[in-house]
Amino acid sequence: MFERNGMMMNQGRIVKVSGPLVVAENMRNCNMLDVVHVSKMNLIGEILEIHEDKASIQVYEETSGLGPGEPVVSTHAPLSVELGPGLIENIFDGIQRPLETMRAISGDNITRGIKVQALSREKEWDFVPVVKPGDRVQAGDIIGTVQENEVFEHRIMVPYGIEGTIESIEKGRFTIDTPVAKVKNKNGDIVDLTMMQKWPVRKERPYKEKLSPNEPLITGQRIIDTLFPIASGGVAAIPGPFGSGKTVVQHQLAKWAAADIVVYIGCGERGNEMTDVLMEFPELKDPKTGHPLMKRTVLIANTSDMPVAAREASIYTGITIAEYFRDMGYTVALMADSTSRWAEALREMSGRLEEMPGEEGYPAYLSSRLAQFYERAGKVKTLGSDDRTGAISAIGAVSPPGGDLSEPVTQATLRIVKVFWGLDYNLSYKRHFPAINWLQSYSLYVDKLADWYRDNVSRDWNRYRNEMMRILQEEAGLQEIVQLVGIDSLSATDRVTLEAARSIREDYLQQNAFNEEDTYTTLEKQFRMLKIILQFFEKSQEAVRKGVDINSLFTIPVREKISRMKYISPTEGEKPFDEIEDELSKQIESLIGG
């Protein structure tokens, strides 16, 4: 009897199966968020609720064919990720199972209950120590490095909660679970350090201090860098209807943002879009290093046909991996595409748990869960005795049904993030990409980053930016008049404003992601382009006041060169822009003189 009861204490039994939700009894000795193995197939699940001895479990794999009476065994540990060499260039599913390894075992369709370690235990890495025996170390200190590939240096850190003196440390080739160092802690115990550590995904990794973001994350996308910048360590949202180009913007940011590491989470993403990422990234040349972009990328692929519960976990898996790289002192760009589908997974699980629904059926805790996720981004002073800083910039795509920005996920996101890049279907329909609506979007970092732009680009940057925004807003008002009474009713100066706004829209804000010269624009080039367009506006205004015919103004030969500025290669330097400025001045002056 005792043995049977002992077994019953450790093993539960399924009493109900409702899609990804399984209810098991005899689970009294378990805790919330424990990982459990469900049925004889050992499906991975996580405890969401406990009522008396019954536990509600979300299962991260397909549950068809499960029935009452099957066993449930708790691991008595939360869902954790493995952190160490081997993360970079890897493609994981939502609970950090490597897809390539699973494919090698089970073929293209992943079989249920498959057990795969996230990081290879066979592969050996060259470990180079940076501390010596006798050195005092604490949590976060770097004890050695591993050159993971041609681009990325993996820094091996002392895990959280360990402090003491290095007893021994070895140089050489090791697997990630082989001890590379021994630390004597304050109690006199010897602790083995390996190159791998584990961390629960739902728990934020600690740091010394959160810093105020004061540098922009340069993206090379003109409308973002100029009008609506994001700080390094900032948070941004890209809401927009289907087909407005959210995923393309995310891909552009992943390719070009000035970050050391990219973590891309395809959360409930369409399979074909995720395939684009998986096919593109290994082929793409990284502009910084000349090597494939994949050499500094971690991909988490959880497509819309994968079990819904794993979609919910994928966001946390991604942000925990990003925090690990941040703790090394790197800048990380995290793409979450899309948080709407993550929220749908929350809604489905909440419905099956029979919780009281909130707005549009989403759970009442939607806002707090989104906040928990985005608050894990930021610029921080990391743990460790040296003065390292790291940053995570989180950019989440939101897919509101029908493009309705008043729906709960978009609204909850906008309450948290500081940058809103609102995509507009009408712009994408007109083939204007990126389809970011300049009248709806905003960035709350503009004032904070103004000093950086003034010191690092030009003291005129902020003045030009404000002037550009003013022209675009003025154009919106003038367009309404044009629609009512026609363009001939406008004064000559107003028509110049319209023409300048058109030039800003078509020659500056519109950017071709598939053109080698136009896909990325340096800040210096952005400034020169902006300066020339605004010079055209100011000189045209002056010419009109002196009686110059506007039609002759709009057809001056240099206009063609202005519209093609975006295709000037950075290798050509400043000279082409100087020539355009010179031609612009001469041609307008000749009109005034004539």
N, C-alpha and C positions, 0 to 999 in steps of 0.2 A: 504493500500500500504506500509506504514511504517513498519507494523508488518511483511508483507511478505518479505520486503527487509531485515528486521532484521533477519528473519529466514534464508534468503538466505546468509547473512553474516556468519552465524554459521554452515550452512549445505551445503556441496557441492553435486555434482551429477556426477555419473560415465558417462564418454563419450566413454571410450575404455577399453577393457580387453584383455591383451596379456599374458596368463599364469599367473605367480605371479606378473606381472606388471599391475597396474590399473591406468588409467588417469582420474582425476576428475576435473570438472570446478567449478567456484565460490569458489575458495580456496585462494582468495587474502589475507585474514587476517591470514593465517597460516605461519609458519616458517619451514625452513629446519629441518629435523630430528624430527619433531613433530610426536607423535603417533596418529593414526586416527582409527576410527571404520568404517569399510567398509560394506555397505549393511545392510539389516534388520537383518542379521545373526550376526552382530557385529564382523566381522573378524578383527583381529589385523593387522595393517599395519604401515609403517613408510614412511614419505615423503622424497624422494631422490632429486627431482628437482622441481623448480617452474618456469614456464614461464607465465608471465602476471597473468591471474587468473587460469591457469591450473597447477595442481600438479601431478607429477608422483610418484606413491606410490608402494613400494614393500610390498606385503602381506605375512604374515608369516603363512598363512593357505591355504588350497586347495581352488582355485578360480573357479572351474568348476560350471557352472550354474549361475554365475553372469552375469548381462546384463546392458546395458546403462539405465540411468535414476534412478538407485538405489542410496540411500543416502550415503554420506560420512561425518562423524562428527569428528572434530579435538578435541583432549584433551588439546591442547596447552602446552604439556609437552613432553620432550624427552623420549626415551625408557630407563627405569630405573630398577634397581634391588632392592629388599628388603634385607636388611642386618641386621641380629639379630639372637638370639637363634632359633634353628630349621634348620639351614643350614646343619650342620654336619649330616652325615648318610642319607642325602636326595638325591633323584635322580630327576633332573629337565630336561625339554626339552630345546631347544636353547634359548627360551625367558623367562626362569625361571618359567615355570609352573610345579608344582610337579606331576610327572607321576603317582605315587601311588594314589594320591587324584583323579586325572582325571579318572584313571581306576575304582575307586570305584563308580564314578558318571556315566561314560559312557561305561564301559566294556573295552575289549582289544583294540578295535578300537576307537581312539579318535574322538569324534564328533566335527564338526566345530562350532566356535563361543562360545566354552565353556569358562566360566569365573571362574577362580580359583585363589585365593590369594596364592602367593609363600610361605608365612609362615603362619602357623596356628594362627588364632586369638582366638581360644578356649583354647589351651593348656596353662597351667600356669607353670611358671618357678620360682625357688627359687632365689631371688635377694639378694645379700649380699653387702651392701655399703662398700666402702673403703675410702670415704671422709665424712666430717661432716658439718652441717650448719655453715656458716661463712667462709668456705674455698674458696679461689679463684680458679677458674678453667678456662681453655682455650680449644680450639679445640684440640682433640686428647687425653686429659686427661682421665684416667680411673676413673670412679665414682663408679664402683661396678663390681661384678663378678657373673656369673651363671655357676654352674657345669652342663654342658650340658649332659655329660655321665660319665662313670667311668674314662675316659681317658682325656677328653678335658674340660678345663676351658675357658669359653667364657667371654671376658673382655668387659664390656659395656663402650663405649667411648662417650665423648662430641662431637656432630656432628660439622662438619666444619662450621665456620662462627658464632659460639656461644662462648661468653666469659663473665665472670661475677662472682658473688658470689652465693654459694649454699644457698638458703633460707630454703629449707627443703628437706629431703631425707628419704625414708622409706625402712625398711627391711621387706621381706615377699614374698608371692607367688602372682605373677602378670602375666597377659597376656602381649604380647609384645607391644600392643598399649595402655596400661595403663600407665599414668605418674608415674614415680618412684621418680622423683626429680624436684624441681623448682629452676631455676637460675634467679637471678636479673642481667640484663645486664647493660651496662654503661649508657643507656638512662633511666634506672629505670623501664623498662618493665620486667614483670615476664614471663619467657619462661618455658614451660613444657618439661621435657626430658622423653622419653620412651626408652625401650630397643631396639627399631628398628629404623634404619635410611634408607633413600633411596639415591641412587646415579645413575646418568646417565651413561650408560655403555660405551659410546664412549669418555668419559672424564676421563683423568687420575686422580686418587686420589692424593691429595697434600702430600708432606713430607718436612722435614726441609732441608735435604742434601743427595745427592747420594754419597755413599762410594765406594771405590775401593774394589772389591772382593779379599780377601786374604786367604780364607780357602776353602779347597775342599768340594764338596758335596760327601760324602762317599756313594758309591752305592753297594759295596760288589761284583761288577762284575770286575773280574781281569783285563781284557783288558782295561776297562774304567779307573779304579782307578790308574793302573800302567802306561799305555802308553798315554791315552788321557783323562786326568781328566777334570771335569767340576767344576768350582768354585761355592760355595754357593752364589747365586745371579747372576749366569752366564746364558748364553743362548747357546743351542746346537741344532743341526739338525741331524735327522737320515734319510737320503735319501736312497732309495733302491727299486729295482723292486718288483713286486708282488711276494709273497711267499718267500721273503728273511728273514723274521722274525722281521719286524719293530714293529708289535703289541706286540710280545712276549718280545722284549727288553723294550718297553714302560711299559708293565705289570711288568717286573722285577724291573724297576726303581721305579715304583709306590709302589711296595711292600717293597723294601729294602732301598731306598734312605734315608739318614739321615735328614728327614724333619719332622716338627711337624704336618703339614697338607698336604694332597694330594688333588689336584683338577684335576680330569681327564675329559677331553673334548673329547668325541667321536664325531668328526665332519664329518658328511657324511660317517660314518663308516658302514661296512657291519653289517647287523642285527645280524648274528650269532656270530661275534666277540664281539659286544657290549653285547650280551647275556652272553658270557664267562666272561666278566668283572662283569656283574650284578650278576652272579651266584657264581663267585669265591670270590670276595672281602668280602661278608658277612661271608664266610666260612674260609677265610685265617686268621691264627693267626699272629698277629703283633709281630715280634720278640722283640720289645722294651717293650711292655706292657703286652703281653700274651692274650690280648683281640682281637676280630675280627678287621681286618684292617679297616673295614667300620667305626669304631668308630672315625676315624680321616680323613675321606674321604668325599669329595663332588663329585658327579658324574653328568656330563651333557651329556645326551644321545641324539644325533641327528643323527639318522640312515639315510642311503642313500635313503630310501623310504619316508622320511619326506619332507615337502615343502622346496625347495631349498633356499628360502630367509631366513628361520630360521637358516639354516646352517651358513649363513654369520654372523648372530647375535650371535651365540653360542660362538664363540671365545671371543667376547667382554664381554659377560655375565661371562664367566669363569675367565678372567683376572681381572675383577672388584671384584668378590668374593675373588680371591687370594689377591688382594691389601688390602681388608678389614681385612683379617687375618694377613697380613704383618704389618698393622698399629697397631695391638695389640702387636706386638713384636715377632711374630712367624716366623719360616722358612717354606716356602711353596714350594712344588714341583708341578709345573704345567705341565701336559702332554697334548699336542694338537695332536690328531690323527684323520685325517691328514690335514695339511694346504693346501695340493694340492686340496682336495675336497672343502675346503673353497674358494680357488682361482677359482675353477670351478663355484662355485655359483656367485662369482664376475663377471666372464666372461659371464655367462648367463644373469645376470641383466644388464650388460653393453651392451650386444647385443640387448636386448629388449628396452633399452633406446636409441638405435641407435647412440651410441658414436663411435668415430673413434677407431677402434681396434688397439692394439699394436701387439707385437710379438706373433705369434700363436693364435691370437684372444683375448688374455688377455687384459684388459684395460691398458691404459698408466700409471695409478696410482697404478698398482700392487705393485711395489717396495716400494712406500711410505706407502701404507697400511700395508704391512708386517713389515716395519720398525716401524711404529706406535705401532703395536702389541708387537714386541719383545723389544722395548725400554721401555715398561712398566714393564719389569722384572728388577731385580737389587737388590743390598743391600742398604738400606737407613736408615738414622736417622729419626725416625717417628715424627709426630707432638706430642705436649704434653710437659708438664714441666719436666717430668723425661727423663732420657737419654736412651730411648729404641731404639734398632735396630731391623729391620725385613728384610727378604730377600725373593725374588721370583726367583726361578730357573726355566726357561722356556725351555722345551724340545719339539721340534716340529718334528713330522714325516712328511716326504715328499714322495709322491708316484709318481715318474716320469714315464710316460708311456714308457714301454719297457726298463726301467732302464737307460734311456738317461739323464745323469746328466747335459747335456748342455741346457736342456729345461728351459724356463723362471722362473718358480717357484723355482726350485732348485738353479739357479744362483742368483736370487734376495735374497733368504734366505742366501746363503753362503756369500753374501756381508755384511750381518748384524751379523750373529752368529760368535762366536769365537771357537766353537768346531764342528768338522765335523766327525760324525761316519758313514762312508760310508759302507753300506751293500753290500755284494757281492753274487750274485746268485750262482756262482760256489762253493763258500764255503758252502752255505746252501744245495746245491745239494750233497756235500760230507758229509753232516750231521755235519758240523763244526759250532756249535753255541756258543756264539753269532757270527753271520756271518760278523763281522766288519773287513773290509780289512785293515790290519796294514800298508800297503804300500801307501794307498790312504788317510787314515784318518789323522786328525791333531787336536791338541788342542793348542790354543794361550795362555792358562793359565799356561802351564808347567813351564815357568821361574818364573812367579809370585808366584806359589805355592811351588817352590823348597825349600824355607826357612821353610815353614810349615812342609813339609815332613821330612826335615833334623832334625827339632827340636822335632817333635812328633812321628816319626817312627824310623828312623835311619839316621845317617850322611852318610851312604853308599847308601841310597835309590836312589838318583839321578844318582850316578855312575853306579849302577846296571841297572837302567832303560835305560841309554844311551847305555850300553854294550849290553843289550838285543835287543834294536832297531838296533844296528850295525850288530849283528849276523843275524837278520831277513832280513836286506837289503842285506847283503853279500850273504845270501842263494839265494835270487832272481836272482843275477848275476850268481851264480854257477849252478843253475837249468837250465839256458839257455845253459851252456857248456855241462851239462849232457845230455840234449835233443839232442845236436848236435853230440857229440862224445862218450857218455856213461860215466858211473860213474868210470870206471877203469882208465880213463885218468886223474882223479884228484889226487892230492898229498894226503898224509895221513892227513896232518893238515886241508886241505880243507874238507876232508870226516868227520873229527871231527866237523868242523863248521856245516856241513849239519846235522849231528846227533844231535848236540846241538840245532839247529833250529827246528828240528822235535820234540825234547823234549819240547821246549818252546811252540810250536804250540799245541801239543796234550796233554801235561801234565799241561800246565799253562793257555794258552789262551782259550782252549776249556773248556766250563763250562756247566754242565747239570742243567737246570732250574728246573727239576722235581726230582732231588736227594736232599734229606734233608740236607746232609752235604756239597754238592757242590754248591747249589743254591746261597749261600751267603758266602763270604770269608772276614774275618777281615783283616785289614791292616797288623797286626802283622804276621798273617798266610801267607799273600801274600809275605811279605818280606822274611820269612823263606823258602818258596817254591822257590822263585826267587834265593835266595842265594845258595841253594843246586844245582839247575840246572846249575848255572854259575860256581860253584865249580867243578862240573862234567866236564864242558867245559875246565876250566883252568888246572885241574889235568890231563885230557886226553891229552891236548896239550903237557904238560910237559912229559907225559909217551911216547907219540909218538916220541918226540925229542930224548928220551933215547932208542928208538928202540923197544918199545912194539908193538906187533901185534894188529892192530886196531880191528880185529874180536873178539879177546879175550877181548878187552876193552869194546866193545859194548854188550857183553853177560855176564858181571859180575852180580852176583845175586842181588845186591842192586838196579839195574835198575828197577826191578819189583816194589820195594818199592817206588822209585822216581815217577813212573807213577801212584801210588795209594795215593800219598801225599794229593791230593785234597779231599780225603774222610776221612781224619783224623778229628775227632770231636774236636771243641775248648775246650771241657771239659777235654781232655787228656793233655792239656797244651803243654809245650815246649819239654817234654821228647822224644816223637816219632821222632821229627826233629833232636834232639841231637844224637839219636841212628843212624839215617840215615847218618848224617854227619860223625859220627865215623866209620860206616861200609864202607862208600865211601872211606875215607882216607886209611883205612886198606887194602881194596881189591885192590885199584890201587897201593899202595906201595908194596904189595906182588907181583903184576905183574912186577913192575919195578925191585924188588929184585930178582925175579925168572929169 
